[in-house]
């Protein structure tokens, strides 16, 4: 190999390694940010008792067992990320 080809290959490998390193740092920092935000928002959501708010607003019309089943279903379906804001009975 000539010295020009060797220099070109070295620069190519150095550039590829640098790009890989920087992109790895970007991915790692993004994952850390996502974990931090999820922990912060999950703790603030847990502090609110959404089931108690629903029970107080709709206790006269919807049985507590139905509200408990709906709340559990939403928890399972959204993997703990969703919450019920209101329940309304529709008369058909």
TADATA-V263866 format. One record per pair of residues at least 12 apart in sequence whose ideal C-beta (glycine too) atoms are under 7 Angstrom apart, sorted by the first residue. I is the first residue (numbers start at 1). GAP is how many residues later the second one is. D is the distance in Angstrom with one decimal. If there is no record, write none. Layout:
BEGIN
i-><I & I>
gap-><GAP & GAP>
d-><D & D>
END
This chain:
BEGIN
i-><45 & 50 & 50 & 51 & 51 & 54 & 54 & 54 & 54 & 55 & 57 & 58 & 61 & 62 & 62 & 67 & 70 & 70 & 71>
gap-><38 & 33 & 34 & 16 & 20 & 13 & 30 & 32 & 33 & 12 & 29 & 29 & 28 & 25 & 27 & 20 & 14 & 17 & 13>
d-><6.7 & 4.5 & 6.0 & 6.9 & 5.3 & 5.8 & 5.9 & 7.0 & 5.9 & 6.2 & 7.0 & 5.3 & 5.5 & 5.8 & 6.2 & 6.7 & 6.3 & 6.7 & 6.0>
END
